[in-house]
């Protein structure tokens, strides 16, 4: 029996598999709000309580760096130790899932000509910002995790320079995660509001004060009948930053096989990702613009992709 898990700052999803299971079809699956628990061990104990099945191995996708057998989660006060949890990876789990996702789990936002068995890259704005890559070893794709989302934010226009200066007054270090994630979206909104770049309507201000998740309020306000300028500016800025960093991922990893957008935010802002502004920022790499120009970009629609990836790894190792 395999226990697989997607461990994130907002939610933790655990699932059970046997040797005959497909990664997309667990025997059982449960979702837990991460912030209500003191540790991953506590969630695992709750999941396994009263079960007759004996778990022989575990594979977890952890949203944080793994160093010397320990993982500290940037968006949770947890420390996960290898001695307690044998298998552990971060965004690598989404990357593990990419080769097995069916077409219906993907939405193309930029067409291109993928190179067969070429490198692929994944950038996933969720609670935080994850980045990973895949390389072909001659037999299958191997996933490689990174902490690139915590790299220095590099503004590319006057608006973004102002955003960087605004955030430097509030944080010691301004990373891409500060501006391109679930924690970053409200930072962009606050910059636009506080610098007077767009007016915040009273109804939106009131909703944000009472909101459990301000990102949902902002994204909803950027679409639908009550579309307002400050919300659309926020999403447009977010998309521009995401596009530029996605293009950077293509260059860093020679990702001629495709660029994949994971995480919880991209599926919710698909209309913006399909606009030419995203493609233009993605391609604009000066003398090397020809490289991202040929790379297809797809959004991962399956919210369970990290769990599928963890299962792919665990089931493969079990063979």
LUMZA-369441 format. One record per residue (C-alpha): x negated, y negated, z negated; residue in three letters. Coordinates in Angstrom, 1 decimal. Example, Ala and Ser with C-alpha at 12.3 -4.5 7.8 and 13.67 -1.06 7.14 Angstrom:
2
+--------+--------+--------+--------+
:     xx :     yy :     zz : residu :
+--------+--------+--------+--------+
:  -12.3 :    4.5 :   -7.8 :    ALA :
:  -13.7 :    1.1 :   -7.1 :    SER :
+--------+--------+--------+--------+
END
This chain:
319
+--------+--------+--------+--------+
:     xx :     yy :     zz : residu :
+--------+--------+--------+--------+
:    0.0 :    0.0 :    0.0 :    UNK :
:   -1.2 :   -3.5 :    0.9 :    UNK :
:   -0.2 :   -6.7 :   -1.0 :    UNK :
:   -0.6 :   -9.7 :    1.3 :    UNK :
:   -0.1 :  -13.3 :    0.3 :    UNK :
:    0.0 :  -16.9 :    1.7 :    UNK :
:   -1.2 :  -19.1 :   -1.2 :    UNK :
:   -0.5 :  -22.8 :   -0.7 :    UNK :
:   -0.1 :  -25.9 :   -2.7 :    UNK :
:    3.6 :  -26.0 :   -2.3 :    UNK :
:    4.6 :  -22.3 :   -2.1 :    UNK :
:    3.2 :  -18.8 :   -2.5 :    UNK :
:    4.6 :  -16.0 :   -0.4 :    UNK :
:    3.8 :  -12.4 :   -1.3 :    UNK :
:    4.7 :   -9.3 :    0.8 :    UNK :
:    4.2 :   -5.6 :    0.6 :    UNK :
:    3.1 :   -3.3 :    3.5 :    UNK :
:    2.2 :    0.3 :    4.0 :    UNK :
:   -0.2 :    1.8 :    6.7 :    UNK :
:    2.7 :    2.0 :    9.2 :    UNK :
:    3.9 :   -1.5 :    8.8 :    UNK :
:    3.6 :   -4.2 :   11.4 :    UNK :
:    2.1 :   -7.5 :   10.2 :    UNK :
:    5.4 :   -9.3 :   11.1 :    UNK :
:    7.6 :   -6.7 :    9.3 :    UNK :
:    6.8 :   -6.3 :    5.6 :    UNK :
:    8.6 :   -3.8 :    3.4 :    UNK :
:    9.4 :   -6.6 :    1.0 :    UNK :
:    8.7 :  -10.3 :    0.8 :    UNK :
:    9.2 :  -13.0 :   -1.9 :    UNK :
:    8.6 :  -16.7 :   -2.1 :    UNK :
:    7.5 :  -18.6 :   -5.2 :    UNK :
:    7.1 :  -22.4 :   -5.9 :    UNK :
:    3.3 :  -22.5 :   -6.7 :    UNK :
:    3.5 :  -25.5 :   -9.0 :    UNK :
:    5.8 :  -23.6 :  -11.5 :    UNK :
:    3.1 :  -21.1 :  -12.3 :    UNK :
:   -0.2 :  -21.3 :  -14.1 :    UNK :
:   -2.1 :  -18.9 :  -11.8 :    UNK :
:   -1.8 :  -16.6 :   -8.9 :    UNK :
:   -2.2 :  -13.7 :  -11.2 :    UNK :
:    1.1 :  -14.7 :  -12.9 :    UNK :
:    2.9 :  -14.7 :   -9.6 :    UNK :
:    1.5 :  -11.3 :   -8.6 :    UNK :
:    2.5 :   -9.8 :  -11.9 :    UNK :
:    6.0 :  -11.1 :  -11.4 :    UNK :
:    6.2 :   -9.7 :   -7.9 :    UNK :
:    4.9 :   -6.3 :   -8.9 :    UNK :
:    7.0 :   -6.0 :  -12.1 :    UNK :
:    9.2 :   -2.9 :  -12.1 :    UNK :
:    7.9 :   -1.6 :   -8.8 :    UNK :
:    7.1 :    2.1 :   -8.3 :    UNK :
:    4.7 :    1.5 :   -5.5 :    UNK :
:    1.0 :    1.4 :   -6.3 :    UNK :
:   -0.9 :   -1.3 :   -4.5 :    UNK :
:   -4.3 :   -0.1 :   -3.2 :    UNK :
:   -5.6 :   -3.3 :   -1.7 :    UNK :
:   -4.7 :   -7.0 :   -1.4 :    UNK :
:   -5.4 :   -9.7 :    1.1 :    UNK :
:   -4.7 :  -13.4 :    0.3 :    UNK :
:   -4.9 :  -16.5 :    2.4 :    UNK :
:   -6.0 :  -19.2 :    0.0 :    UNK :
:   -5.6 :  -23.0 :    0.7 :    UNK :
:   -9.1 :  -23.9 :   -0.6 :    UNK :
:  -12.8 :  -23.2 :   -0.3 :    UNK :
:  -14.2 :  -19.8 :   -1.4 :    UNK :
:  -17.6 :  -20.1 :   -3.0 :    UNK :
:  -19.5 :  -17.2 :   -4.7 :    UNK :
:  -16.3 :  -15.3 :   -5.2 :    UNK :
:  -14.3 :  -18.2 :   -6.6 :    UNK :
:  -11.7 :  -20.4 :   -5.0 :    UNK :
:  -10.6 :  -23.8 :   -6.4 :    UNK :
:   -7.4 :  -25.1 :   -4.8 :    UNK :
:   -7.5 :  -28.9 :   -4.1 :    UNK :
:   -3.7 :  -29.2 :   -4.4 :    UNK :
:   -3.2 :  -26.8 :   -7.4 :    UNK :
:   -5.0 :  -26.6 :  -10.8 :    UNK :
:   -5.9 :  -22.9 :  -10.1 :    UNK :
:   -9.2 :  -21.1 :   -9.9 :    UNK :
:   -8.9 :  -17.7 :   -8.2 :    UNK :
:  -11.7 :  -15.3 :   -8.8 :    UNK :
:  -12.8 :  -12.4 :   -6.6 :    UNK :
:  -13.1 :  -10.1 :   -9.6 :    UNK :
:   -9.3 :  -10.4 :  -10.1 :    UNK :
:   -8.3 :  -10.6 :   -6.5 :    UNK :
:  -10.4 :   -8.6 :   -4.1 :    UNK :
:   -9.6 :  -10.2 :   -0.7 :    UNK :
:   -9.4 :  -13.9 :   -0.2 :    UNK :
:   -9.4 :  -16.3 :    2.7 :    UNK :
:   -8.0 :  -19.8 :    3.4 :    UNK :
:   -6.7 :  -21.2 :    6.8 :    UNK :
:   -8.4 :  -18.2 :    8.3 :    UNK :
:   -5.2 :  -16.3 :    7.7 :    UNK :
:   -3.3 :  -18.5 :   10.2 :    UNK :
:   -6.1 :  -17.9 :   12.7 :    UNK :
:   -5.8 :  -14.1 :   12.1 :    UNK :
:   -2.2 :  -14.3 :   13.1 :    UNK :
:   -2.7 :  -16.3 :   16.4 :    UNK :
:   -3.6 :  -13.4 :   18.6 :    UNK :
:   -0.5 :  -11.4 :   17.6 :    UNK :
:    2.1 :  -14.1 :   17.6 :    UNK :
:    4.8 :  -13.5 :   20.2 :    UNK :
:    5.7 :  -16.2 :   22.8 :    UNK :
:    8.9 :  -17.1 :   20.9 :    UNK :
:    6.8 :  -18.1 :   17.9 :    UNK :
:    4.9 :  -20.8 :   19.9 :    UNK :
:    5.9 :  -24.1 :   21.5 :    UNK :
:    3.6 :  -25.6 :   24.2 :    UNK :
:    3.1 :  -29.3 :   23.7 :    UNK :
:    0.3 :  -29.6 :   26.3 :    UNK :
:   -0.2 :  -27.3 :   29.2 :    UNK :
:   -3.7 :  -26.2 :   30.3 :    UNK :
:   -5.7 :  -23.3 :   31.6 :    UNK :
:   -6.9 :  -21.2 :   28.8 :    UNK :
:  -10.2 :  -19.3 :   29.3 :    UNK :
:   -9.7 :  -15.5 :   28.8 :    UNK :
:  -11.3 :  -14.5 :   25.6 :    UNK :
:  -12.5 :  -18.1 :   25.0 :    UNK :
:  -12.9 :  -19.5 :   21.6 :    UNK :
:   -9.7 :  -20.8 :   19.9 :    UNK :
:   -9.1 :  -23.4 :   17.2 :    UNK :
:   -6.4 :  -24.0 :   14.6 :    UNK :
:   -5.6 :  -27.2 :   12.8 :    UNK :
:   -2.7 :  -27.1 :   10.3 :    UNK :
:   -1.3 :  -30.1 :    8.5 :    UNK :
:    0.8 :  -28.8 :    5.6 :    UNK :
:    0.4 :  -29.8 :    2.0 :    UNK :
:   -3.3 :  -30.2 :    2.9 :    UNK :
:   -5.1 :  -30.1 :    6.2 :    UNK :
:   -6.6 :  -26.7 :    7.2 :    UNK :
:   -9.0 :  -26.0 :   10.1 :    UNK :
:  -10.2 :  -22.7 :   11.4 :    UNK :
:  -11.5 :  -21.1 :   14.6 :    UNK :
:  -11.5 :  -17.7 :   16.4 :    UNK :
:  -14.3 :  -16.2 :   18.5 :    UNK :
:  -14.2 :  -13.1 :   20.7 :    UNK :
:  -16.8 :  -10.4 :   19.6 :    UNK :
:  -16.3 :   -8.2 :   22.6 :    UNK :
:  -13.5 :   -6.1 :   21.1 :    UNK :
:  -11.2 :   -8.5 :   19.2 :    UNK :
:  -10.9 :  -12.0 :   17.8 :    UNK :
:  -12.7 :  -12.8 :   14.6 :    UNK :
:  -11.4 :  -15.7 :   12.5 :    UNK :
:  -13.6 :  -18.2 :   10.8 :    UNK :
:  -12.4 :  -20.6 :    8.1 :    UNK :
:  -13.8 :  -24.1 :    7.3 :    UNK :
:  -13.1 :  -27.0 :    5.0 :    UNK :
:  -13.2 :  -29.5 :    7.9 :    UNK :
:  -10.0 :  -31.2 :    6.7 :    UNK :
:  -12.1 :  -32.7 :    3.9 :    UNK :
:  -14.5 :  -34.3 :    6.4 :    UNK :
:  -14.8 :  -38.1 :    6.7 :    UNK :
:  -11.9 :  -39.8 :    8.4 :    UNK :
:  -13.2 :  -41.5 :   11.5 :    UNK :
:  -10.8 :  -44.3 :   12.7 :    UNK :
:  -10.6 :  -44.9 :   16.4 :    UNK :
:   -8.6 :  -48.2 :   16.7 :    UNK :
:   -7.8 :  -51.3 :   14.8 :    UNK :
:   -4.8 :  -49.9 :   13.0 :    UNK :
:   -6.8 :  -46.9 :   11.7 :    UNK :
:   -9.7 :  -49.1 :   10.6 :    UNK :
:   -7.2 :  -51.1 :    8.5 :    UNK :
:   -5.9 :  -47.8 :    7.2 :    UNK :
:   -9.3 :  -46.6 :    6.2 :    UNK :
:  -10.1 :  -49.9 :    4.4 :    UNK :
:   -6.7 :  -49.7 :    2.6 :    UNK :
:   -7.4 :  -46.2 :    1.4 :    UNK :
:  -10.9 :  -46.9 :    0.4 :    UNK :
:   -9.5 :  -49.2 :   -2.3 :    UNK :
:   -7.6 :  -46.2 :   -3.7 :    UNK :
:   -9.9 :  -43.2 :   -3.2 :    UNK :
:  -13.6 :  -42.6 :   -3.6 :    UNK :
:  -13.6 :  -40.5 :   -0.4 :    UNK :
:  -11.2 :  -40.8 :    2.5 :    UNK :
:  -11.0 :  -37.5 :    4.4 :    UNK :
:   -8.8 :  -36.4 :    7.2 :    UNK :
:   -6.6 :  -34.7 :    4.7 :    UNK :
:   -5.8 :  -38.1 :    3.1 :    UNK :
:   -4.2 :  -39.2 :    6.4 :    UNK :
:   -3.2 :  -36.1 :    8.2 :    UNK :
:   -1.3 :  -33.8 :    5.9 :    UNK :
:    1.7 :  -33.7 :    3.6 :    UNK :
:   -0.2 :  -35.8 :    1.1 :    UNK :
:   -1.5 :  -38.1 :    3.8 :    UNK :
:    1.8 :  -39.0 :    5.5 :    UNK :
:    3.0 :  -41.1 :    2.5 :    UNK :
:   -0.4 :  -42.9 :    2.5 :    UNK :
:    0.1 :  -44.0 :    6.1 :    UNK :
:    3.6 :  -45.2 :    5.2 :    UNK :
:    2.4 :  -47.1 :    2.2 :    UNK :
:   -0.3 :  -48.8 :    4.3 :    UNK :
:    2.3 :  -50.0 :    6.9 :    UNK :
:    4.7 :  -51.2 :    4.1 :    UNK :
:    2.1 :  -52.9 :    1.9 :    UNK :
:    0.3 :  -54.7 :    4.8 :    UNK :
:    3.6 :  -55.9 :    6.2 :    UNK :
:    3.2 :  -54.2 :    9.5 :    UNK :
:    6.9 :  -53.1 :    9.4 :    UNK :
:    9.8 :  -53.9 :    7.1 :    UNK :
:   11.0 :  -51.2 :    4.7 :    UNK :
:   14.8 :  -51.1 :    4.7 :    UNK :
:   16.5 :  -51.0 :    1.3 :    UNK :
:   18.3 :  -47.7 :    2.0 :    UNK :
:   15.0 :  -46.0 :    2.9 :    UNK :
:   13.3 :  -47.4 :   -0.2 :    UNK :
:   16.0 :  -46.1 :   -2.4 :    UNK :
:   15.9 :  -42.6 :   -0.8 :    UNK :
:   12.1 :  -42.5 :   -1.3 :    UNK :
:   12.4 :  -43.4 :   -4.9 :    UNK :
:   14.7 :  -40.4 :   -5.5 :    UNK :
:   13.1 :  -38.0 :   -3.1 :    UNK :
:   11.5 :  -34.7 :   -4.3 :    UNK :
:    9.6 :  -34.6 :   -1.0 :    UNK :
:    9.0 :  -38.1 :    0.6 :    UNK :
:    7.7 :  -36.5 :    3.8 :    UNK :
:   11.2 :  -35.1 :    4.6 :    UNK :
:   12.7 :  -38.5 :    4.1 :    UNK :
:   10.1 :  -40.2 :    6.3 :    UNK :
:   10.4 :  -37.6 :    9.1 :    UNK :
:   14.2 :  -37.8 :    9.0 :    UNK :
:   14.1 :  -41.6 :    9.1 :    UNK :
:   11.9 :  -41.4 :   12.2 :    UNK :
:   14.6 :  -39.5 :   14.1 :    UNK :
:   18.4 :  -39.3 :   14.3 :    UNK :
:   20.9 :  -42.2 :   14.2 :    UNK :
:   19.2 :  -44.1 :   11.4 :    UNK :
:   15.8 :  -44.2 :   13.1 :    UNK :
:   13.8 :  -47.2 :   11.7 :    UNK :
:   10.6 :  -48.8 :   12.8 :    UNK :
:    8.5 :  -48.2 :    9.6 :    UNK :
:    9.2 :  -44.5 :    9.8 :    UNK :
:    8.5 :  -44.2 :   13.5 :    UNK :
:    5.3 :  -46.1 :   13.1 :    UNK :
:    4.2 :  -43.7 :   10.4 :    UNK :
:    4.9 :  -40.6 :   12.5 :    UNK :
:    3.2 :  -42.2 :   15.6 :    UNK :
:    0.1 :  -43.0 :   13.5 :    UNK :
:    0.1 :  -39.5 :   12.1 :    UNK :
:    0.3 :  -38.0 :   15.5 :    UNK :
:   -2.5 :  -40.2 :   16.9 :    UNK :
:   -4.8 :  -39.1 :   14.1 :    UNK :
:   -3.8 :  -35.4 :   14.4 :    UNK :
:   -4.4 :  -35.5 :   18.2 :    UNK :
:   -7.8 :  -37.1 :   17.9 :    UNK :
:   -8.9 :  -34.5 :   15.3 :    UNK :
:   -7.4 :  -31.7 :   17.3 :    UNK :
:   -9.5 :  -32.8 :   20.2 :    UNK :
:  -12.5 :  -32.9 :   17.9 :    UNK :
:  -11.8 :  -29.3 :   17.0 :    UNK :
:  -12.0 :  -28.4 :   20.7 :    UNK :
:  -15.4 :  -30.0 :   21.0 :    UNK :
:  -16.8 :  -28.5 :   17.8 :    UNK :
:  -15.7 :  -25.0 :   18.6 :    UNK :
:  -15.8 :  -25.0 :   22.4 :    UNK :
:  -12.2 :  -23.9 :   22.1 :    UNK :
:  -11.5 :  -23.2 :   25.7 :    UNK :
:   -9.0 :  -20.5 :   24.8 :    UNK :
:   -6.5 :  -22.9 :   23.2 :    UNK :
:   -5.8 :  -25.2 :   20.3 :    UNK :
:   -3.0 :  -24.3 :   17.9 :    UNK :
:   -1.1 :  -26.6 :   15.5 :    UNK :
:   -0.1 :  -24.8 :   12.3 :    UNK :
:    1.3 :  -25.9 :    9.0 :    UNK :
:    4.8 :  -27.1 :    8.1 :    UNK :
:    4.7 :  -30.6 :    9.7 :    UNK :
:    4.1 :  -30.0 :   13.5 :    UNK :
:    7.4 :  -28.1 :   14.0 :    UNK :
:    9.3 :  -31.0 :   12.5 :    UNK :
:    7.8 :  -33.6 :   14.7 :    UNK :
:    7.8 :  -31.8 :   18.1 :    UNK :
:    9.4 :  -34.7 :   20.1 :    UNK :
:    6.5 :  -36.9 :   19.1 :    UNK :
:    3.9 :  -34.2 :   19.9 :    UNK :
:    5.4 :  -33.8 :   23.3 :    UNK :
:    4.9 :  -37.5 :   24.2 :    UNK :
:    2.0 :  -38.6 :   26.3 :    UNK :
:    0.5 :  -40.5 :   23.4 :    UNK :
:   -0.5 :  -37.2 :   21.8 :    UNK :
:   -2.1 :  -35.8 :   25.0 :    UNK :
:   -3.9 :  -39.1 :   25.7 :    UNK :
:   -5.5 :  -39.2 :   22.2 :    UNK :
:   -6.3 :  -35.4 :   22.4 :    UNK :
:   -8.1 :  -35.8 :   25.7 :    UNK :
:   -9.9 :  -39.1 :   25.1 :    UNK :
:  -13.4 :  -37.9 :   24.3 :    UNK :
:  -15.4 :  -40.1 :   26.6 :    UNK :
:  -17.9 :  -38.2 :   28.8 :    UNK :
:  -16.5 :  -34.8 :   27.6 :    UNK :
:  -12.8 :  -35.6 :   28.2 :    UNK :
:  -12.8 :  -32.9 :   30.9 :    UNK :
:  -13.1 :  -30.2 :   28.2 :    UNK :
:   -9.9 :  -30.9 :   26.1 :    UNK :
:   -8.1 :  -31.9 :   29.3 :    UNK :
:   -8.1 :  -28.2 :   30.4 :    UNK :
:   -7.1 :  -26.8 :   26.9 :    UNK :
:   -3.5 :  -25.8 :   26.2 :    UNK :
:   -2.0 :  -27.0 :   22.9 :    UNK :
:    0.7 :  -24.9 :   21.2 :    UNK :
:    2.6 :  -25.4 :   17.9 :    UNK :
:    3.1 :  -22.4 :   15.7 :    UNK :
:    6.8 :  -22.2 :   14.9 :    UNK :
:    6.7 :  -19.2 :   12.7 :    UNK :
:    6.4 :  -20.4 :    9.1 :    UNK :
:    5.2 :  -17.0 :    8.1 :    UNK :
:    2.1 :  -17.1 :   10.2 :    UNK :
:   -0.3 :  -17.3 :    7.2 :    UNK :
:    1.4 :  -14.2 :    5.7 :    UNK :
:    1.2 :  -12.4 :    9.0 :    UNK :
:   -2.5 :  -13.3 :    9.2 :    UNK :
:   -3.2 :  -12.0 :    5.8 :    UNK :
:   -1.4 :   -8.8 :    6.7 :    UNK :
:   -3.4 :   -8.5 :    9.9 :    UNK :
:   -6.6 :   -8.6 :    8.0 :    UNK :
:   -5.6 :   -6.3 :    5.3 :    UNK :
:   -4.1 :   -3.7 :    7.6 :    UNK :
:   -7.1 :   -3.8 :    9.8 :    UNK :
:   -9.5 :   -3.3 :    6.9 :    UNK :
:   -7.4 :   -0.4 :    5.6 :    UNK :
:   -7.8 :    1.6 :    8.9 :    UNK :
+--------+--------+--------+--------+
END
